[in-house]
Amino acid sequence: MPASASEMKSPRVTILLGLALAALAQLSPARRQDFLHNFVAAAIERTQHAVRYDPAYVRLAYPGGDVPADTGVCTDEVIRAYRAVGIDLQKEVHEDMAANFSLYPRKWGRREPDPNIDHRRVPNLMVFFSRKGESLPITDQAEDYAPGDLVTWDLGHGLTHIGMVVDRKMLFTRRYMIVHNIGAGPKLEDVLFDWKITGHYRYFGPAGRAARAQMSKTFIHS
């Protein structure tokens, strides 16, 4: 139960509060903006690479594994952008799937996590970002989508897609543009509302998760 006023004065709770506030500092507005700025820069940098669209299953090193640099799909651009800012989605997704496999889609018939492919599948990333990041409203208002956000789409016929909102705007629509790979390599395009949006997320990596967990433990278990 939450700590009482007298308990809040105890040395143990004081220490816990200090740890919690230190963790929360990782999510301060300034730190969040710095992270998003760097992530957006990494996403835009991906458009400088020539990538052949190739959805083939590839055995990867773990952690830190990647398909050949000149190949990939939409998810690989997200993975590479996050890796550029120090976050290994292969590792993060695999660890969460290993601990919570039943919460993830079973549409591929697998009975256990596979670090070679799980993080490269849009439906898995949707579950992961909703669990470990921030799920944001899905709207038809362009101003609700900010640089650093992740968006997923339903392309129809069972196909899914993911892209990254960046800080460049189209002159005429004034919408933030998307970095994505839908078949012609990583591109910067005004495609936010081209398909049905199925997910809208923001993810700051395991540091952000640790901060939220520390605050929760402090006030619930003290």
N, C-alpha and C positions, 0 to 999 in steps of 0.2 A: 504494500500500500504506500501512497505518497508519504514523504517524510513530514513529521509535525514541526511546528515552529521551534520547539526545544531541540528536536533532533537535528534541525538544520544548523544548529550551533556546534554540533559535535565535530571533533577533529576529522573523523572518517568522512562525514558528509562534506566538510570543507574541502578535503582533498579530492573527493569525487567531483565536486562542483568545479574545482580548478581544472581537473582533467577534461570535464565536459566542455567548459568554456574554451579551453585550448583547442579541443577538437572542433568546436563550432566556429572558431576563428578561421578554419580552413574553408568555411563556406561563407565568409563575409562577402558583402557585395563587391568589394574591390577584387578579391581573389576570384570570385565567380566571373567577373568581367574579364580579368586577365586570362583565365582559362579559356573562355569562349573566344576571345580575340585570337589566341594562339591556335585554337582548334579550327577556327574559320580560315586562318592563314594557311594551315596545313591542308584543309580541304581545297582551297583555291590552288595551292601548289600542285595538287594532284592533276589538274587540268593541263599541266605541262608535260605529262607522260603519255607516251603512245602505248596503249593497252589493247590487245586483241581480246574480244569477248569470248570467254571459254569457261563453261560451267562444269568442266570435267572434274571428277573426284581425283584428288591428289593427296598422296601421303605426305604429311608435313612434319617438320621438327616440332618439338613441344618442350617448353613454351617458346613463343617468339617465331613460330613457323609462318610461312607465307608461300603462296603459289608463285611460280616464276614471275618476275617483275613486269614482263611484257604481256601477261595474261591476267584474266580475272573477270569478275561479274560486279553487280552493283554493291554487294556487301563488302567485297574486297576493298573498295575505295573508302568505305567507312572504317574498316579495320585498319587500313594504312594511315588514314588521317589520325585516328586515335593513337596508333603506335608512334606517330611523329611527336605526340605530346606526352609520351611516356605511359600509355595505357595499352595493355595487351588484352584485347577482347577475346582472343583465343583462350587464354588462361582464365579470364574472369567468367566467361560463359561456361567453359568446361567445368570449373569448380562448382558453379551454381547448379548446373545440370547433374553433376555427380551427387550432389546433396539433395536435389529436389527434382529428380527425373520425372516423376509423375505429373509435375506441373507444366511440362513442356509438350508440344504436339507430338503425336505418335504416327503421323501420316506417312513416315518413311519406313515403318515396320521395324525399327530398331528397338532392342531391348535394353540397351545401355548407351551411355554417352560415347561419342566419337569425336575426339579433338581435331580430327582431320577435316571435318565438314560441318559440325554443329553450328559454329559461329558464323558460317558462310550462308546460312539459311535465314531468310527474312522472318518467317514465323517464329523461329527461335529467338531472334534479336528482339522481336516485339515483346515476347514474354520477359526476356532479360531486362530490357530497358524499363518496362512497367514495374518490375520488381526492384531493380537496383538504382533506377534513376527517377525521373519525374514524368508522370503521365500528364500531358497538357490537353486542353480542350481541342476538339476537332471542330472547326468552324469554316464558314465560307468567306471570312473576313481576312484579307491579306495582312492587316496590321497585327493579327494575333500570332503571327509566325515570325520569330526573331532569329537573327544570326546565331548559329550554334545549335539550333534546333534540328532534330531528326524527324523526317516524315516518311511514312510508309504508305503505299498505294496498292489497290487492287486493279490490275491491268485487264482483268477478265480472263475467262478460260483457265482459271486456277493459277494464274501467274501473279506474282507479287513483286514489289519493287521498293527500294529505299534510296533516299538521298539526303543531302545536308543543306540546310539553309545557310546562305552566306551573306556578307554585308554589301553586296553589289545589287543595284536596282536597275530595272529596265526603265528607259527614259519615258516611255509612254504609259506603261501600266503602273509604274512606281512600286511594283512588288519586289521583294527580295528574291534573288535568283537562287537556283538550286545547282549544286554540284552532284552529278550522278553519272552512272554508266548504264545505259539501257541497250547498249549493243555496239556503239561506235567509239568506245573508250570514254574516259572521264571528261565530261563537258560541263560548261557553265551555261545554264539555260533558264528561261522563264517558263517553268512547267509546273508550278505549284498546284494549279487547279486543272491540269490536263487529264488527270485520272481521279478515281474515287479515293479519297484519303481514308485510310484505315487506322492510322496511328500517328501520334504527335508526342515527341519525347524530348527530354533534355537529360544528359548524362555527364556527370563530373568525375566518374571513375571511383575506385574503391575508397579514396580519401573522403569523398563526400558521404559515402555510405557509413564509414567508420564514425564520422562526426554525429550523424543522426542516431546511430546505435548507442554511442556513448551517452548522449543526452537522455535517451530513453531509459537506459539502465540506471542512470543516476537518480531520476525522479520516481521510477517505479519500484526499484528494489532497495532504496535507501531506508 
